[in-house]
Amino acid sequence: MEGSSGFGVTRCLQKLSDAEFLMFKELLSKETEEFKVKPIPWNKIEMASRTKLIMLLSTHCPGQVWDIVSSLFLQVNRADLSVMAQELRRDKQSSYKEIMKTIFQHIWNGETSIYMNDESYEVMIKMEYKALQEVFHCQVEPVTVVVLGGQGEGKTTFLRKAMLDWASGNLWQNRFQYVFFISLITLNNITELSLAELMLTKLSESSETLDKVISDPKRILFILEGLEYLQFDLELRTNLCNDWGKMLPTQIVLSSLLQKVMLPESSLLLELGNTSVSKIYPLLRYPRDIVVGGFTEASKKHYCIHFFQNTMKGLQVFKYLQTTKELISICRSPFTCWMICSTLKWKLRRGEEIKIDDVTDASVYTSFMVSSFRSVYANCPPNQNRALLKTLCTLAAEAMWKQVFVFKSEDLRRNGISESEKAVWLGMNFLQYRGDCFVFYHPLLQLYFAALFYFLRQEKGTPHPVIRSLPQLLREVYAHGKTQWLLTGIFVFGIATEKVTAILKPHFGFIPSKEVKQEIFKCFRSLSQAECNKKLMNPQHLFESLLENQEERFEKQVMDLFEEMTVDISNVDALTLAANALLKSQKIKKLHLHIQHKVFAEIDDPVECNSENSEYNKRCSFMTNFGDGALFHIFLQLPQLKSVNLYGTSLSNDMIETMCSVMKCTTCKVEELLLGKCDISSEACSMIASSLIYRKVKHLSLVENPLKNKGVMLLCEILKNPSCVLETLMLSRCCLGFIACGHLSEALLCNKYLSLLDLGSNVLEDTGLNILCEALKDPTCPLQELWLSGCSLTSDCCGDISAVLTSNKKLKTLKLGKNNIEDTGIKQLCEALRNPNCKLQCLGLDMNDFKTDCCADLASALTTCKTLTSLNLDWITFDHDGLELLCEALNHKDCNLKLLGLDKSALTEESQILLQAVEMKKKLDILHCPWVKEESKMRGVRLVWNSKN
């Protein structure tokens, strides 16, 4: 039985050697005939682990498991195990709950790193435990409860406590009759099972039957541990099954259970870490959350006293922890607290000073590892220690690349770990038993040893068949989004420091930290220059890693590799992290920021920041200075910063006022300001406008903000000011009407610099355009590009547009897509294009309502207008005859078109062949949606929370 650490039948099987276990399986294939039970196929017996074998016996031989195993123990000359099985069988009449109590008391005492009795632990998690008591109060409806928290913050310990308390009669007594604790990490090697088989394994040592359990499913609770480390993809929404007795692929069974397809009346209690929340949480039906936030300061003190079992020593250690803010903070994780206390305990035993030299994750884990190692191998030479440690690190790195967390004895042997060394690793709490297999004492410890592998590896020799190089690891983590390996990447940054190297070197010899840092630098230089799919995916991960390194020279070298970054900020901690990293950069020129609105709420008004029970809120309270403008003082005054994109960030008027005041500073060099979708009102426009007179900003995007006519009026007042050097103004989707065109028309006659004006997706109508055309006819008007897609225009305005095209020699680009321009309007425009005074280069007519009859006019314009190089006819349906006319013109020697917007896939095969011939002959690019990427870039529009640098 997995998770029992040697109880019942599994406990007996675990005492068999590998050779005895093989003989046991061979005899089992014959024993089923003697006991007259359904035979188990040999291929299943041969491949089964000890845990899987119990599953098979429970399924095929119900009621006879004890008799069969007792007989087979005698046949393999292990009479001692036969006697042991008989003694355990006498306890068979115990209830399922009693057996679980024994098992989980053993787990609590031997496998939980909390190292205190469960009653004391309950005091330390008072708030979370109260939530656990109350969340299942409904007696009828099934409930799904999710325990949330960061890595190492005690989610698994919390679940084990719940199981132990239920089995002890202290929790949910009137709610659940059966609670099944399933450690999913042990199912990674099992490809097929049934939920019935899984439950039978749990019941095999008790007096209850599966029929009795299933008779009232609303009294069943499944506790699922280890979703973070499950190899299977559980995001399935098809092929789910409601048959709990059917043998199915493991991922189907678990997905069906999670999504309430299988045993929907039962309840669920599961843990999710940061990497699994986004994948699993959306699959759950009406989940309720319990957040495990780690130890409070009072809990840390309580823990220290219990750990040392001596009030004086415990208080001495706690007072030391309090002397360093970073150290007491890192102890909020129960596992880290245990490691630090263990390290200090060994120091006390050796008569050393109570001290940890450096407070980073890497230094804490390294100090723990070295102290543990010295407790056994203190007198061994470094090269011998290095060889021993490397076997464990190789096991961890191989498992990481294979995405494995549970190991068999042969896995240890293959990586050079002998039986004696295995016993040492178990004694040091580097490894622990999990059923008949092994796991690292904590998954985070496995990630640490995997990182350490890259500092112990030999450069020469045959490469490992599974473990890939350090640059490949870094690319997986930082470019390909392998977030479950992020901590390994962070550990690599931390171990590469001089301080951590100094801890390792006396005991393990030379540590190539400089060489590793060079590899890191080369990798990130490549990521800073690569194409989109190979670029840095999430700068916050890099910022976390640099914070772990804390070597300022190296941090600056890495940050200076990037001239452009896109940073998503979801909370104040991420904001602080980003500010810390960006301040070290001297080369950033473009910065795209998306800050969730709640960040400003946390900054300006931290909820219950004086609460003694909420360490999270305490951490927020010191951030309130960001609310008075420090945020913009940090970002906007980076020395090389030229472009800022805050698309999708909700900004209050106060924040905009602060931002604009910083924009006026001489130290601010920002020339491109992209504020799309920032909830900017017309009132805020006056503040933004005032910052434009300082001869800095040349490109301003205010797209997707409700500016309305009043906001544009305020902007236009500044555009008239000769100190305003704005060249590009993006105002699409700003709720503008024709009145705004009057203000813009006046500004265009006074402004010398504005060359591009984007008014797309505003209801300007023909009236508004006619007003603009009056300004465009003036020879002093500086405008070169006018974007008017989706402005509710009709053919009626095309006469005025044509007059502009034949008189204005500055206008090079005119985008009229997504309007209601029909045949008469197109004919007028084509007539203007044929005029020798027309100097238009780019014309957008996509998604208008004209017919094939216009093709002759378009064809004539293409062969007459010498300057036209780009024409967008996308989303317009042409028949083959019309397309033939266009292709004839495109092939003409006088046609200078280089780009044609058209969806070839929407045309007939015959028409596609025509166009392909033109492409080949004239080197013409025919593209669907040809301007979307460029327009989005100019407007600063991007996919929020799914960005790539």
Secondary structure, DSSP 8 states (H G I E B T S, - for coil): -TTSSS-HHHHHHHTS-HHHHHHHHHHHHHHHHHTT-----HHHHHH--HHHHHHHHHHHSTT-HHHHHHHHHHHTT-HHHHHHHHHHHHGGGS-HHHHHHHHHHHHHHHT-TT-S-HHHHHHHTHHHHHHHHHTT--SSS--EEEEE--TTSSHHHHHHHHHHHHHTTSS-TTT-SEEEEEEGGGGTT--EE-HHHHHHHHHTTSS--HHHHHT-GGGEEEEEE-GGG--S-----SS----TTS-EEHHHHHHHHHTTSSSTTSEEEEEE-HHHHHHHGGGSSS-EEEE-----HHHHHHHHHHHHT-HHHHHHHHHHHHT-HHHHHHTTSHHHHHHHHHHHHHHHHTT--S--S--SHHHHHHHHHHHHHHHHHTTS-HHHHHHHHHHHHHHHHHHHHHT---B-HHHHHHTT--HHHHHHHHHTTSEEEETTEEEESSHHHHHHHHHHHHHH--SSS---SS---HHHHHHHHHTS--GGGHHHHHHHHHHTSHHHHHHHHHHH----HHHHHHHHHHHHHHHHHS-GGGS-S-HHHHHHHHHHH--HHHHHHHHTT-SEEEEEE-SHHHHHHHHHHHTT-S---EEEEEE-HHHHHHHHS-TTTT-TT-HHHHHHHGGGGGGGTHHHHHHTT-TT--EEE-TT----HHHHHHHHHHHTSTT----EEE-TTS---HHHHHHHHHGGGGS---EEE-TTS--HHHHHHHHHHHHTSTT----EEE-TTS---HHHHHHHHHHHHH-SS--EEE-TTS--HHHHHHHHHHHHTSTT----EEE-TTS--BGGGHHHHHHHHHH-SS--EEE--SSB--HHHHHHHHHHHTSTT----EEE-TT----GGGHHHHHHHHHH-SS--EEE-TT----HHHHHHHHHHHHSTT----EEE--GGGS-HHHHHHHHHHHHHHT-EEESSTTHHHHHHHHT---TT----
